[in-house]
């Protein structure tokens, strides 16, 4: 493909990403994969160049651009080589007119910047929110074996955490195939430690998804005790059994829940859990490095719905914890509305519960919990709090 044809392909893909963001369609990665599946003529260098250009544009603009062309026209103003690809050739885009619309660079939509400011987020930390994310792994102590990871760097504060060079094809490594390592962001590893999981405990991972934190809990429990992973998303939860088998997490069992009827399905665990971990659905403002188009999908209305869900999950979790047990609340969000405010509200409603200090080797205090940020901690953004039930 010519450079101009690559630019035109990126414009078409960006138009699809913008439409999906408005309409709740597929994620950008999925759209890119579908695009190339029907264009076998695009070589590996073409695919790589087009993908990089698409994501460069997504990261560059906080407000959703008017169109894919407006996004790339905005980039072209600062990139003469890109501007030259608007050459009007048969497979390339038309030349850029002086007065045509251009996207304006920024980190996030204005309303989200206001939310971040209200949440005490420094403007100096904003650029890191849309940087490229590192590739972190967790060494799985349940599958000891040789680790041929010569370029892995330790992650401070995480004995089993390592950072690999970007672009490493983890699934081609023997260590991954044998279950000796799991891909897990360092921040996710840190907040999993807030569960303080120990062998012999009874623990519920209430919003387990595909089970990344479930596997970390099983390792901390040394495969001794009871570990129940639940979710209302059948597709995501169905991925956990195979992951658990590969990782040797034999105590991890799954249970699909019906939305709105979660407690009925967990009656046998009511008041009997040593720890309930709630990795609640959230805005994902801490994961923009991995999903930068998520900034364009979030709306104030969707944020309000997520907050309601978080409130409901806290109340469900509270009823599952035994007297003296712990409730661990996690969101991959940087907004107080989903983090510190939710915990303040819970403690105001349940004054016999107490927040416990967290001795994590990362993050900074935020309200009654701890917040990790990309700029400060080099991880995805998270808020985590640990609450103790009355005896």
Protein Blocks (a to p, Z undefined) as FASTA:
>chain_A
ZZklmmmmmmmmmmmmmmmmmnopacfklmmmmmmmmmmkbcfklmmmmmmmmmmmmmmp
mbacfbfklmmmmmmmmmmklmmmmnopakbccdddfkbccddddfbdfklmmmmmmnop
afklmmmmmmccdddddddfklgcddddfkbccdehiakbccddehiafklpmklmnopa
ccddfklmmmmmmnopaehiacddfblmnolmmmmmmmmnnopajdddddfblklmmmmm
mmmmmnopakbccddddehilmmmmmmmgopafbdcdddddehlmmmmmmmmlmmmpcfk
lmmmmmmmmmmmmmmmmmmpcghiacdddddbfbfklmmmmmmmmmmmmmmbccdddfbf
edjdehjbdcddfklnopacdddddddddZZ
